[in-house]
Amino acid sequence: MKKAELRSIYKDKRRALLASERARYDRLILEQTQQFDWSNTAYVHCYLPIAEQREFDTWPLISWLWTHYPAIQTVVSRSDFTTHTLSHYRFGPETPIIKNAWGIPEPSSGDPVSEKVLDVVLVPLLAVDVLGNRIGYGKGFYDRFLNACRPEVTKIGISYFPPVEKIEDVGEWDIPVDGLFSPQGTFWFKNPY
């Protein structure tokens, strides 16, 4: 299927999940992230969930990382909807968070962080195929962001659903993920590290 069709299908599938299903899926995904080898990670970029979009709740994961890997620097982004780019900031328990005009939680201030220092990027997505090609919300924020990262950065998508067979209209500018955390398990499309 093509991106537009898959985007519509997976938005509907995510909206159709009951709160109890999402809570169970969130627990299962959190377990997958906790089994990942974080020992080679100095900087992890994590998105903050958009509640209205019913994204995986990353807050328990962030808290777990702060507790179990205090040396890892957590990084989150602010969106610029005029350029469709992200700027990145160090994120800690005291970082002030506001929701932007689109309902996205973002840091209102913080220390800037370059994409070039990131070791792991956790990528929100609607669907991904067995080659790691992904579908987001269609504005290209993460393609621009991931293109600016070091080639060896580990890119891991997070989804409530397992990979689909194939996304037909992948563009040359589309940046695939290396793996996927999902309730059905962790899938690797390339070897991490």
C-alpha positions as CSV (number, residue, x, y, z in Angstrom):
1,M,0.0,0.0,0.0
2,K,1.0,3.6,-0.4
3,K,1.8,6.1,2.4
4,A,-1.5,8.1,2.4
5,E,-3.6,4.9,2.6
6,L,-1.5,3.4,5.4
7,R,-1.4,6.7,7.3
8,S,-5.2,6.8,7.3
9,I,-5.6,3.1,8.2
10,Y,-3.1,3.3,11.1
11,K,-4.4,6.6,12.5
12,D,-7.8,4.9,12.6
13,K,-6.4,1.7,14.1
14,R,-4.7,3.7,16.8
15,R,-7.8,5.8,17.6
16,A,-9.8,2.5,17.8
17,L,-7.7,1.1,20.6
18,L,-9.4,1.1,24.0
19,A,-7.7,2.8,26.8
20,S,-7.1,-0.5,28.5
21,E,-5.5,-1.9,25.3
22,R,-3.2,1.1,25.0
23,A,-2.2,0.8,28.6
24,R,-1.3,-2.8,28.1
25,Y,0.6,-2.0,24.9
26,D,2.4,0.8,26.6
27,R,3.6,-1.7,29.3
28,L,4.7,-4.2,26.7
29,I,6.6,-1.6,24.7
30,L,8.2,-0.3,27.9
31,E,9.4,-3.9,28.6
32,Q,11.0,-4.0,25.1
33,T,12.8,-0.7,25.7
34,Q,14.1,-2.0,29.1
35,Q,15.6,-5.0,27.4
36,F,17.6,-2.9,25.0
37,D,21.3,-2.5,25.6
38,W,21.7,1.1,26.6
39,S,25.3,0.7,27.8
40,N,26.8,2.3,24.7
41,T,24.5,5.3,24.8
42,A,25.6,8.8,25.9
43,Y,22.7,10.7,24.3
44,V,19.2,9.4,23.6
45,H,16.6,11.5,21.8
46,C,13.1,10.7,22.9
47,Y,9.8,12.3,21.7
48,L,7.2,13.5,24.2
49,P,3.9,11.9,23.4
50,I,1.0,13.8,21.9
51,A,-2.0,12.7,24.0
52,E,-4.5,13.7,21.3
53,Q,-2.8,11.4,18.8
54,R,-2.7,8.5,21.3
55,E,1.0,8.0,20.9
56,F,3.0,5.5,23.0
57,D,3.5,7.2,26.4
58,T,7.2,7.8,26.6
59,W,7.1,9.3,30.1
60,P,7.6,6.0,32.0
61,L,10.5,5.2,29.7
62,I,12.1,8.6,30.3
63,S,11.8,8.2,34.1
64,W,13.2,4.7,33.9
65,L,16.2,5.9,32.0
66,W,16.8,8.7,34.5
67,T,16.7,6.2,37.3
68,H,18.7,3.3,35.7
69,Y,21.0,5.2,33.4
70,P,21.6,8.6,35.0
71,A,24.7,9.2,32.9
72,I,22.7,9.1,29.7
73,Q,21.6,12.6,28.5
74,T,18.0,12.7,27.4
75,V,17.2,15.0,24.6
76,V,13.8,16.3,23.3
77,S,12.8,18.6,20.5
78,R,10.9,21.8,19.7
79,S,9.1,22.0,16.3
80,D,9.3,24.9,13.9
81,F,6.3,24.6,11.6
82,T,7.5,27.3,9.2
83,T,10.6,25.3,8.3
84,H,9.4,21.8,9.3
85,T,12.5,21.4,11.4
86,L,13.3,20.3,14.9
87,S,15.7,21.9,17.4
88,H,16.9,19.7,20.3
89,Y,17.4,20.3,24.0
90,R,18.8,18.5,27.0
91,F,15.8,17.3,29.1
92,G,15.7,16.6,32.8
93,P,13.1,16.5,35.6
94,E,13.2,20.3,36.0
95,T,12.9,21.2,32.3
96,P,9.7,23.3,31.8
97,I,7.3,21.8,29.3
98,I,4.6,23.6,27.3
99,K,2.2,22.5,24.6
100,N,2.6,24.2,21.3
101,A,-0.3,25.3,19.1
102,W,-0.5,21.8,17.6
103,G,-0.7,20.1,21.1
104,I,2.9,18.8,21.0
105,P,4.6,19.0,24.4
106,E,8.0,20.7,24.1
107,P,10.6,22.3,26.4
108,S,10.1,26.0,26.8
109,S,13.8,26.4,27.5
110,G,17.0,24.4,27.9
111,D,20.5,23.7,26.7
112,P,20.7,23.1,22.9
113,V,22.1,19.8,21.7
114,S,23.4,19.0,18.3
115,E,22.0,16.1,16.3
116,K,25.6,15.0,15.7
117,V,26.1,13.8,19.3
118,L,23.0,11.5,19.5
119,D,23.5,7.8,19.8
120,V,19.9,6.6,19.8
121,V,16.8,8.3,18.4
122,L,13.4,7.0,19.4
123,V,11.1,7.8,16.5
124,P,7.3,8.1,16.7
125,L,5.5,6.6,13.7
126,L,2.2,5.3,12.5
127,A,3.4,2.4,10.4
128,V,6.7,0.8,9.3
129,D,7.5,-1.9,6.8
130,V,9.9,-4.9,7.1
131,L,12.7,-2.8,5.6
132,G,12.3,-0.1,8.3
133,N,10.6,2.4,6.0
134,R,8.3,4.4,8.1
135,I,5.2,6.6,7.9
136,G,4.8,9.5,10.2
137,Y,2.4,12.4,10.0
138,G,3.7,13.5,6.6
139,K,5.5,16.8,7.3
140,G,9.0,15.4,7.0
141,F,10.2,16.7,10.4
142,Y,11.9,13.4,11.3
143,D,13.4,12.8,7.8
144,R,15.1,16.2,8.0
145,F,16.2,15.5,11.6
146,L,17.5,12.0,11.0
147,N,19.3,13.2,7.8
148,A,21.3,15.6,10.1
149,C,22.3,12.9,12.5
150,R,25.6,10.9,12.2
151,P,25.2,7.9,9.9
152,E,25.8,5.4,12.7
153,V,23.0,6.8,15.0
154,T,20.6,4.0,16.0
155,K,17.1,4.9,14.9
156,I,14.3,2.9,16.6
157,G,10.6,3.4,15.8
158,I,7.9,2.9,18.4
159,S,4.5,1.6,17.3
160,Y,1.5,-0.3,18.7
161,F,1.5,-2.4,15.5
162,P,4.0,-4.9,13.9
163,P,5.7,-4.1,10.5
164,V,3.6,-4.2,7.3
165,E,5.0,-6.1,4.3
166,K,5.8,-3.1,2.1
167,I,5.3,0.7,1.7
168,E,5.1,1.2,-2.0
169,D,6.0,4.8,-2.4
170,V,9.2,5.3,-0.4
171,G,11.1,8.4,-1.6
172,E,14.8,8.9,-1.8
173,W,14.6,11.5,1.0
174,D,12.8,9.0,3.4
175,I,15.1,7.8,6.2
176,P,14.3,4.3,7.5
177,V,14.6,3.2,11.1
178,D,17.0,0.4,12.2
179,G,14.5,-1.3,14.5
180,L,11.0,-1.1,16.1
181,F,9.8,-1.4,19.7
182,S,6.2,-2.8,19.6
183,P,3.9,-4.8,21.9
184,Q,4.6,-7.8,19.6
185,G,8.3,-7.6,20.3
186,T,11.4,-5.8,19.1
187,F,12.1,-6.0,15.4
188,W,15.5,-5.3,13.8
189,F,15.8,-4.2,10.2
190,K,19.6,-3.6,10.6
191,N,22.0,-4.6,13.3
192,P,22.2,-2.0,16.1
193,Y,25.6,-0.5,16.7
